Amino acid sequence: MKLVLSRIEYSVAVPVPAATAFRAFCDLDRLLHRGIYDEATWIEGPPWKVGSRIRYVISKPFAATILSVVTSCDPSRSVGILNHALGITAEQNVTFVADAKRGTRILMTMDFVGKSPAVPENVIQDAISFLTQDALDTVAALCQPGRASSSRQ
């Protein structure tokens, strides 16, 4: 059986400095209370430190628990996370780049490999795409004028 590495990329532009966008990304509460994530909790180590672990429990697009570990963190510049769920491993990289309009472009890539014994490959790919877009869309929503992030780092 040959495993093929797949990639999903998604980006958003936000009208705030990179430090503000980074704080919004670090606010895991932004994921909750919308019918997608039932839980987004630090389960080991201090938040956003290399080696720290997060548990995400999702109910949409289907029920799953994602166990994640922070692999890199350069505040206001980048975050790396390794995610595991349903037989899939996904390397998540998020970069924050200042743009000419004094805002920030946030780019997320998800490189993933593996095969779920319970969920078809196309459904997994659609789910990773959905969650990737949702993760950055929630950051963009927090970064709109008049919104304040309740970020905890």
Backbone as CSV, one residue per row, in Angstrom:
resi,resn,N_x,N_y,N_z,CA_x,CA_y,CA_z,C_x,C_y,C_z
1,MET,0.847,-1.177,0.000,0.000,0.000,0.000,0.892,1.239,0.000
2,LYS,0.666,2.130,-0.956,1.426,3.360,-1.068,0.639,4.490,-0.414
3,LEU,1.278,5.190,0.519,0.639,6.330,1.150,1.060,7.595,0.422
4,VAL,0.105,8.412,0.060,0.369,9.646,-0.657,0.150,10.822,0.295
5,LEU,1.121,11.729,0.316,0.997,12.931,1.119,0.072,13.903,0.393
6,SER,-0.927,14.380,1.085,-1.859,15.347,0.519,-1.655,16.689,1.196
7,ARG,-2.021,17.758,0.497,-1.847,19.105,1.051,-3.084,19.945,0.790
8,ILE,-3.436,20.718,1.824,-4.483,21.727,1.710,-3.856,23.037,2.161
9,GLU,-4.111,24.101,1.402,-3.639,25.437,1.752,-4.841,26.373,1.786
10,TYR,-4.805,27.295,2.725,-5.867,28.290,2.815,-5.268,29.537,3.447
11,SER,-5.704,30.705,3.003,-5.189,31.940,3.596,-6.298,32.968,3.716
12,VAL,-6.095,33.888,4.641,-6.986,35.027,4.824,-6.130,36.272,5.032
13,ALA,-6.678,37.411,4.675,-6.036,38.693,4.963,-6.868,39.380,6.039
14,VAL,-6.195,39.915,7.041,-6.883,40.591,8.137,-6.311,41.998,8.296
15,PRO,-7.146,42.957,8.718,-6.726,44.353,8.781,-6.055,44.741,10.101
16,VAL,-5.241,43.834,10.635,-4.579,44.086,11.920,-3.116,43.662,11.826
17,PRO,-2.267,44.159,12.723,-0.861,43.729,12.733,-0.733,42.234,13.040
18,ALA,0.398,41.669,12.663,0.641,40.232,12.862,0.494,39.821,14.322
19,ALA,0.940,40.656,15.250,0.842,40.304,16.674,-0.617,40.139,17.095
20,THR,-1.494,40.979,16.588,-2.925,40.890,16.914,-3.537,39.648,16.273
21,ALA,-3.177,39.387,15.017,-3.674,38.193,14.330,-3.210,36.928,15.043
22,PHE,-1.969,36.918,15.487,-1.426,35.764,16.209,-2.203,35.538,17.510
23,ARG,-2.479,36.612,18.257,-3.253,36.477,19.501,-4.640,35.915,19.217
24,ALA,-5.261,36.359,18.129,-6.584,35.844,17.764,-6.497,34.345,17.452
25,PHE,-5.450,33.924,16.724,-5.273,32.507,16.414,-5.097,31.694,17.695
26,CYS,-4.383,32.231,18.648,-4.103,31.513,19.899,-5.330,31.367,20.798
27,ASP,-6.378,32.097,20.527,-7.599,32.046,21.326,-8.446,30.847,20.900
28,LEU,-8.268,29.720,21.572,-9.003,28.504,21.214,-10.509,28.635,21.435
29,ASP,-10.914,29.558,22.290,-12.354,29.751,22.532,-13.088,30.166,21.264
30,ARG,-12.369,30.725,20.288,-13.015,31.157,19.045,-13.637,29.980,18.293
31,LEU,-13.168,28.773,18.577,-13.644,27.582,17.879,-14.942,27.020,18.468
32,LEU,-15.240,27.408,19.693,-16.343,26.789,20.436,-17.692,27.467,20.200
33,HIS,-18.753,26.776,20.620,-20.124,27.305,20.658,-20.680,27.624,19.274
34,ARG,-20.257,26.853,18.267,-20.754,27.066,16.907,-21.209,25.775,16.261
35,GLY,-21.246,24.679,17.056,-21.715,23.405,16.529,-20.673,22.610,15.757
36,ILE,-19.415,23.021,15.827,-18.334,22.313,15.131,-17.409,21.656,16.154
37,TYR,-16.869,22.454,17.051,-15.975,21.960,18.103,-16.748,21.885,19.409
38,ASP,-16.708,20.709,20.036,-17.295,20.568,21.364,-16.266,20.886,22.442
39,GLU,-14.991,20.751,22.085,-13.913,20.974,23.047,-12.650,21.382,22.299
40,ALA,-11.905,22.308,22.897,-10.572,22.698,22.433,-9.807,23.042,23.704
41,THR,-9.045,22.065,24.209,-8.478,22.149,25.548,-7.002,21.800,25.564
42,TRP,-6.229,22.575,26.313,-4.823,22.217,26.557,-4.818,21.060,27.555
43,ILE,-4.157,19.964,27.211,-4.153,18.799,28.093,-2.778,18.520,28.682
44,GLU,-1.750,19.205,28.185,-0.403,19.013,28.725,0.472,20.206,28.357
45,GLY,1.194,20.722,29.342,2.138,21.806,29.106,1.473,23.166,29.006
46,PRO,2.303,24.215,29.038,1.764,25.571,28.920,1.342,25.871,27.479
47,PRO,0.287,26.660,27.305,-0.191,26.964,25.954,0.903,27.528,25.040
48,TRP,0.901,27.027,23.820,1.735,27.496,22.712,3.231,27.361,22.965
49,LYS,3.612,26.387,23.770,5.024,26.042,23.955,5.285,24.714,23.261
50,VAL,6.470,24.570,22.662,6.820,23.334,21.965,6.658,22.148,22.914
51,GLY,5.959,21.128,22.450,5.709,19.932,23.249,4.369,19.945,23.967
52,SER,3.731,21.099,24.043,2.414,21.179,24.688,1.366,20.503,23.809
53,ARG,0.320,19.989,24.468,-0.685,19.193,23.755,-2.082,19.769,23.908
54,ILE,-2.836,19.618,22.806,-4.217,20.101,22.741,-5.109,18.931,22.334
55,ARG,-6.322,18.908,22.908,-7.324,17.947,22.464,-8.490,18.751,21.880
56,TYR,-8.815,18.416,20.631,-9.983,18.985,19.970,-11.009,17.872,19.834
57,VAL,-12.235,18.124,20.251,-13.327,17.192,20.031,-14.282,17.900,19.077
58,ILE,-14.490,17.267,17.913,-15.365,17.872,16.904,-16.630,17.033,16.745
59,SER,-17.713,17.709,16.370,-18.962,17.013,16.074,-19.376,17.234,14.625
60,LYS,-18.704,18.162,13.941,-19.005,18.439,12.547,-17.682,18.608,11.809
61,PRO,-17.481,18.025,10.676,-18.449,17.354,9.822,-18.815,15.948,10.289
62,PHE,-18.082,15.373,11.232,-18.438,14.117,11.874,-17.733,14.092,13.222
63,ALA,-18.143,13.194,14.086,-17.564,13.121,15.421,-16.153,12.539,15.375
64,ALA,-15.220,13.225,16.051,-13.834,12.748,16.131,-13.115,13.508,17.238
65,THR,-12.052,12.889,17.733,-11.150,13.542,18.676,-9.804,13.678,17.998
66,ILE,-9.269,14.889,18.003,-7.977,15.186,17.399,-7.001,15.493,18.523
67,LEU,-5.915,14.739,18.585,-4.862,14.993,19.560,-3.720,15.691,18.842
68,SER,-3.267,16.814,19.413,-2.305,17.673,18.740,-1.154,18.029,19.658
69,VAL,0.019,18.253,19.052,1.193,18.695,19.795,1.814,19.879,19.054
70,VAL,2.195,20.896,19.809,2.855,22.067,19.227,4.292,21.673,18.901
71,THR,4.671,21.831,17.629,6.027,21.464,17.197,6.927,22.672,17.040
72,SER,6.326,23.854,16.878,7.104,25.093,16.810,6.177,26.257,17.113
73,CYS,6.748,27.314,17.642,5.958,28.516,17.893,6.894,29.712,17.947
74,ASP,6.737,30.605,16.991,7.479,31.852,16.929,6.419,32.951,16.935
75,PRO,6.075,33.460,18.140,4.954,34.389,18.265,4.976,35.502,17.215
76,SER,3.810,35.746,16.657,3.547,36.739,15.618,4.115,36.366,14.253
77,ARG,4.781,35.216,14.156,5.352,34.794,12.875,4.823,33.444,12.398
78,SER,4.853,32.426,13.290,4.450,31.095,12.832,4.141,30.164,13.991
79,VAL,3.348,29.130,13.658,3.013,28.054,14.592,3.029,26.755,13.793
80,GLY,3.590,25.706,14.384,3.540,24.376,13.801,2.860,23.431,14.780
81,ILE,1.972,22.601,14.263,1.219,21.662,15.100,1.144,20.328,14.364
82,LEU,1.331,19.245,15.088,1.154,17.907,14.527,-0.150,17.351,15.091
83,ASN,-1.070,16.984,14.199,-2.406,16.518,14.575,-2.561,15.038,14.244
84,HIS,-3.238,14.295,15.143,-3.506,12.869,14.922,-4.978,12.577,15.200
85,ALA,-5.624,11.901,14.236,-7.014,11.467,14.433,-7.376,10.443,13.366
86,LEU,-8.106,9.428,13.753,-8.706,8.468,12.822,-7.692,7.806,11.888
87,GLY,-6.456,7.633,12.340,-5.437,7.016,11.497,-4.726,7.991,10.575
88,ILE,-5.018,9.270,10.699,-4.435,10.313,9.865,-3.488,11.154,10.718
89,THR,-2.337,11.504,10.153,-1.420,12.458,10.773,-1.351,13.672,9.859
90,ALA,-1.556,14.853,10.429,-1.537,16.088,9.654,-0.562,17.072,10.284
91,GLU,0.369,17.557,9.463,1.291,18.600,9.891,0.680,19.938,9.498
92,GLN,0.403,20.755,10.491,-0.247,22.051,10.296,0.792,23.146,10.508
93,ASN,0.944,24.006,9.515,1.841,25.155,9.639,1.059,26.418,9.349
94,VAL,1.192,27.396,10.252,0.480,28.661,10.119,1.524,29.771,10.139
95,THR,1.481,30.632,9.124,2.406,31.768,9.079,1.620,33.067,9.047
96,PHE,2.208,34.091,9.649,1.613,35.424,9.750,2.594,36.391,9.092
97,VAL,2.176,37.015,7.977,3.074,37.882,7.223,2.429,39.255,7.068
98,ALA,3.149,40.297,7.495,2.648,41.658,7.341,2.512,41.983,5.861
99,ASP,1.431,42.695,5.519,1.265,43.110,4.125,1.450,44.622,4.006
100,ALA,1.453,45.113,2.792,1.720,46.524,2.524,0.639,47.454,3.073
101,LYS,-0.533,46.927,3.342,-1.653,47.741,3.835,-1.727,47.759,5.356
102,ARG,-0.649,47.392,6.021,-0.551,47.372,7.487,-1.450,46.311,8.111
103,GLY,-1.819,45.342,7.311,-2.580,44.210,7.803,-1.680,42.984,7.803
104,THR,-2.292,41.812,7.830,-1.544,40.560,7.890,-2.200,39.524,6.999
105,ARG,-1.397,38.781,6.286,-1.882,37.608,5.553,-1.523,36.399,6.411
106,ILE,-2.524,35.567,6.691,-2.317,34.350,7.464,-2.476,33.179,6.498
107,LEU,-1.478,32.329,6.434,-1.504,31.161,5.557,-1.408,29.902,6.403
108,MET,-2.321,28.958,6.157,-2.266,27.669,6.834,-2.101,26.577,5.786
109,THR,-1.133,25.694,6.034,-0.998,24.503,5.208,-1.219,23.285,6.096
110,MET,-1.867,22.292,5.525,-2.082,21.010,6.196,-1.559,19.930,5.257
111,ASP,-0.441,19.307,5.632,0.106,18.172,4.903,-0.274,16.937,5.692
112,PHE,-0.979,16.007,5.053,-1.473,14.868,5.817,-1.263,13.560,5.081
113,VAL,-1.153,12.516,5.903,-0.905,11.179,5.394,-1.610,10.186,6.313
114,GLY,-1.942,9.038,5.771,-2.585,7.990,6.562,-3.886,7.565,5.925
115,LYS,-4.500,6.589,6.546,-5.757,6.053,6.039,-6.629,5.703,7.236
116,SER,-7.844,6.186,7.197,-8.780,5.888,8.268,-9.479,4.565,7.968
117,PRO,-9.551,3.695,8.969,-10.289,2.450,8.758,-11.811,2.666,8.729
118,ALA,-12.266,3.834,9.205,-13.706,4.050,9.352,-14.287,5.116,8.420
119,VAL,-13.436,6.001,7.904,-13.941,7.130,7.121,-13.257,7.141,5.753
120,PRO,-14.023,7.229,4.669,-13.429,7.237,3.325,-12.467,8.412,3.114
121,GLU,-11.480,8.195,2.253,-10.428,9.184,1.999,-10.989,10.535,1.548
122,ASN,-11.976,10.536,0.651,-12.526,11.812,0.167,-13.243,12.566,1.289
123,VAL,-13.863,11.840,2.221,-14.542,12.475,3.350,-13.512,13.081,4.303
124,ILE,-12.408,12.368,4.522,-11.311,12.899,5.352,-10.766,14.179,4.738
125,GLN,-10.488,14.149,3.442,-9.935,15.324,2.764,-10.898,16.509,2.854
126,ASP,-12.179,16.273,2.637,-13.175,17.343,2.758,-13.227,17.884,4.188
127,ALA,-13.115,17.011,5.176,-13.155,17.433,6.579,-11.938,18.284,6.926
128,ILE,-10.761,17.863,6.478,-9.547,18.643,6.757,-9.645,20.010,6.088
129,SER,-10.153,20.051,4.883,-10.336,21.329,4.190,-11.321,22.222,4.953
130,PHE,-12.441,21.645,5.366,-13.452,22.388,6.122,-12.870,22.953,7.416
131,LEU,-12.160,22.128,8.193,-11.608,22.572,9.473,-10.494,23.595,9.289
132,THR,-9.709,23.455,8.219,-8.656,24.429,7.927,-9.272,25.799,7.639
133,GLN,-10.269,25.823,6.775,-10.928,27.088,6.445,-11.617,27.687,7.666
134,ASP,-12.280,26.849,8.440,-12.967,27.337,9.636,-11.976,27.936,10.630
135,ALA,-10.817,27.303,10.796,-9.820,27.806,11.745,-9.402,29.233,11.401
136,LEU,-9.140,29.495,10.127,-8.711,30.848,9.749,-9.877,31.816,9.625
137,ASP,-11.029,31.337,9.208,-12.187,32.227,9.129,-12.575,32.750,10.511
138,THR,-12.404,31.931,11.541,-12.715,32.389,12.900,-11.693,33.418,13.376
139,VAL,-10.431,33.275,12.943,-9.415,34.283,13.258,-9.786,35.591,12.555
140,ALA,-10.124,35.504,11.276,-10.491,36.698,10.513,-11.675,37.421,11.166
141,ALA,-12.647,36.663,11.654,-13.810,37.275,12.307,-13.391,38.040,13.560
142,LEU,-12.461,37.489,14.331,-11.986,38.179,15.537,-11.190,39.431,15.209
143,CYS,-10.614,39.480,14.027,-9.733,40.591,13.645,-10.459,41.727,12.932
144,GLN,-11.766,41.633,12.813,-12.506,42.716,12.170,-12.611,43.920,13.093
145,PRO,-12.678,45.121,12.509,-12.787,46.329,13.336,-13.942,46.214,14.322
146,GLY,-13.686,46.651,15.550,-14.716,46.616,16.575,-14.766,45.330,17.363
147,ARG,-13.968,44.320,16.956,-13.916,43.044,17.672,-12.644,43.009,18.500
148,ALA,-12.690,42.406,19.659,-11.497,42.262,20.493,-11.280,40.799,20.789
149,SER,-10.027,40.363,20.705,-9.692,38.977,21.007,-9.475,38.826,22.501
150,SER,-9.985,37.747,23.060,-9.763,37.454,24.469,-8.649,36.416,24.601
151,SER,-7.642,36.583,23.794,-6.562,35.607,23.688,-5.810,35.380,24.990
152,ARG,-5.452,34.124,25.175,-4.582,33.749,26.285,-3.409,32.997,25.709
153,GLN,-2.200,33.465,25.965,-1.013,32.796,25.430,-0.301,32.047,26.522
